Amino acid sequence: MEPERQSHDLAEAAWDRWARSAADWDNRSRASSTTWVPPIMEALVDAARNSALGRFYPFTSHASLCFRTCPQHRQGEDDALPVMIALRPGGRYLVVHKQAPTETLLETTSAEEAVARAVQALQEYGQPQGPDRSSGRPGAVRATTNHDSPTAGQLRHAPR
């Protein structure tokens, strides 16, 4: 199988798993009277999957949807994208960026708006936009910046 197709298939499989998990998550939230977590993960996963974020691998951490540049985390490597979308009480989404952790980039009740702002934040901070399909290596990531050419520190590659 060619590397580009393999990378695409791995990402699609990850999103398929998260679509099922998000539906289960929301059903548990609806059925429980003891959780603050709103049943809005399924809408978020769907919106993210159908955006530029769909090129990355999803995972959750503390009621937040996060994204990484490769299928599995490797100890000692920071493969997670610096933007995440947290679920908040009242059916709200909170978009934050690691480079500005105390600054809320957006708080909204719209999954689509939250995802659009997360994509915009990645562009503003010069972070990877997704697998670089031109490199021929599965999981390779291309960075885009506001500058003409990214520095070595702005480029990361997923494990080979």
N, C-alpha and C positions, 0 to 999 in steps of 0.2 A: 504494500500500500504506500502511495506517495506521502511524504511528510505533511504536506498541506492538508490533505484529506484526513490523515490520522489526527492531526491537531483539531480540525473541525469536528470530527466524530467524537473525540474526547470531550470537547466543550459541549456539544449537543447532548451527549449522555449525561453530563453533569447538570445541565439545565433541565433535562427530563426528570432526573431524580429530585431536583429542587422544586419543580412544579408539583410533583406528587407530595413531597414533604410539606410544602406551603399549604396545600389543601388540608392535609392532616392537622397542621399547626392551627389553621383558622378554625377547623371543626372543634379541636380541643379548647380553644379560646372561647368559642361560643357556648360550649357545654359546661364550662367551669365558672363558678361564681367567686372563685378565690384568686383569679389572675387579673393583673392590670393590663396584660398584653392584649391589644385590640386585634380582632380577626381581619387584618388587612395585609397579611404577608402574601397571599396568593395574588392580589392585584399588583403588588410591588414586584414580585418575581416575574409576572407576565410582562409588565412594562419594561423592566430591565432587560429581560431576554430579547425583547423586540427593539432594543436600542443599540447604540454603540457599545454598551456594557455587555451585550450578549457575546462579544468576542472573548470575554474573560471567563474564569471559572468561579462560580458563586460559592459562598459559604456563609454561615451565620456566626455571630459572636454577641452574646448579651442582647438579644432581641434586635440585632442590627444585621442588615444584609451587607456583606462585604464581598470583595472580588480579589482574585489573585491571578498572576500571570502564568501559572502552570497548574496542572491537575492536583498535585499534592504538595503540601508544605514540606520543606526540608529544614531540619534543625539548623539554626544559625543563619538562615537566609531570609531576607525580608522580601518575600514575593507578593505580599498583599498590597493592593493599590491603596493610596493614602486617603481615599474618599470612602465613606460608608453612609448608609441610609438607615437610621434608627427608627423603630416603631415607638410611638409615644402614646400616652393615655389620650382618650378622646378621639381615636382614629386619626392621629396626625403622624406625619413623617418628618424627621429631622435630618437634614443633610449637613454633615461635618467633614472637615479635612484635617488630617494629622498635622499639617503645617500651620493650622490655625484652630487648634482643638477647643479653645474657649469661645470661638466665634461661630455662631450658627449661620451657615450659608443660606439656609432656607428652612422654614417650617410651614408645612402645607397639609391639606387633607387629600391632595391629588397625587397618586402614585406617578403619573406621567410628568407632572411638574417637578417632583423630587428627582426622578431619574434624569430629566433634562438638565437640572441644576448640577447634578453629580457629574454628568458628562462635560458640562461647561467648566466646572472646577478643575477637572483633569486637564483640560486644554489650557486654562489660565495658569496652572502651576507647572506646566510642561511635563506632564507625566505620560507614561506609555498609553498608546491608543489601542493596542491589541496585537495579536500575533502578526509578525511581519511575513506576509505570504510570499514576499519576493526573495527571502533568504534561503529557502529550501530546507530549513531546519525546523522540526516541530517545536512549537512553543516559543520560538524566537519572538522578541518584542521590539517594536519600533517606537521610539519616543518622538513626540512632536513638541515643539516649543514655540514661543513667540519670536524666536531668533531664526536665522536662516539655517544654521547648522548646530545640532545639539552637541554638548560636551560629553566626554566619556562618562562623567558622573550621571548624566541624564539617561544613559542607555543601560538597560539590563537585559539579560537573556535568561530564559528559563533553562532548567537543567536539560542536558542532552540525553 
